[in-house]
Amino acid sequence: MNPSVQFEISEYSESTVALLNPPDLFQQHPGRLRKAHIGILVLLTLISRWFSRSLPYFVDGPGHVKAVQDGTLIIQPPGYFLFNFTGLIVSKLFHVNPSVSLSIINITFGVSAVLVFYILSTRFFDLEHSWMLSLVYAASPLVWFVSDIHSTYAAMTFFAPLLFLLIETENHFVFGCLAWSLMAGFRPSDGVFVVPWMLYHGMSQPWSTRIKGGVVAAAGALLWWLPTAKRMGGGFLSPITASKSQVSGLAQGPLTTHLSVHSAMNLLRGFSGMLMAWGVLLPFLIVGAIVLWRRHSAVKSSLIWMIPGIAYFLLYYVADAPYFSFCIAPGLLIVGFFMRDVAKPFRSAIYSCAIAASLLFIFLAHPVEPNSKPKAIFDAYFLKYSVWSLKHQYGPALSSLLGR
């Protein structure tokens, strides 16, 4: 065959194959894939939260609305001044009532939480893995639920991945200290639980950075601490003294007294909260923590973040499921590290099952008739964290279901 003819045929064949099998633009341009992932995650989260948002009803929700409305800006200890103050600013800025302003804040936190978690995941995992893990986070019944109520938990789903992003992956310790002071302003107890994690990472920083971080954290905390103390009365330490008396009155864990029915129920309540937080992935989290904590610094870091708060809620204080909001993201990181080394089809199948289970629960779960103790427990510890409950303002305590 004539060489020129052979060249023309070869060139034609290659162009035909390229036409029939066009290159994957997302594979050639991972930046486009990231943008597509971010756009879809933001859109899905925003739409889902907006249409399932509730009126103020859950736990402290009505109290927060009232605090914004009458200008007191604190409720019972520890006050939550920063959350209420932010609600007041949003209310004035957009000319909406306090209920709507708090909804805007929490939905914004919910959407931002999923976005930041995706960015954080890409620092550890490939894009496909980060995408699936972020969908798990977005579909988590607790992450969803706390975005739609009028309490402070949604902020934790945002600040947890943000702190990991700033300190764990980007080594921006000083900015992380500022973020911690804001996190503690929205939920002071969770800020305290994270102090060991902050100290752990601070130990790897030079002294100059530690001092800068400490000054920034203290200054940021004083901006919400001083207004809180002033409104509570009783001096600079009044938020602590008031919180101590409240905690001692509500504590029901095994460390408060000898083992009793109340302490056993509190353990059950805590385990139900963890099941709500991680769903079908909870076994993978536990196994991953045991197997990987020595091998991966990020897994060890996640455990240092999680253990103080989980131990406190299981062994001492009342353990409502939303209290675990600040632990969901670090827990999923542990799951991600465990799944990183398994076959991709198996990993995708597990994540898909977790997403499907979460969506089925959030949309289909609704209370049963609590005519028995097991059904009442199921209502109080699980079923009240669904879209049906949000729309019907259903959030009873177990004692009320049992007629006590």
Secondary structure, DSSP 8 states (H G I E B T S, - for coil): --HHHHHHHHHHHHHHHHHHS---HHHH-HHHHHHHHHHHHHHHHHHHHHHH---S-STTHHHHHHHHHHS----STT--HHHHHHHHHHHHHHT--HHHHHHHHHHHHHHHHHHHHHHHHHTTS-HHHHHHHHHHHHH-HHHHHHHHSSSSHHHHHHHHHHHIIIIIIS--HHHHHHHHHHHHHH-HHHHHHTHHHHHHHHTTS-HHHHHHHHHHHHHHHHHHHHHHHHHH-S-TTHHHHHHHHHHHHH--STTTSSS-HHHHHHHHHHHHHHHHHHGGGHHHHHHHHHHHTTT-HHHHHHHHHHHHHHHHHHHTS---GGGGGGGHHHHHHHHHHHHHTS-HHHHHHHHHHHHHHHHHHHHH-------SHHHHHHIIIIITSSHHHHHHT----HHHHTT-
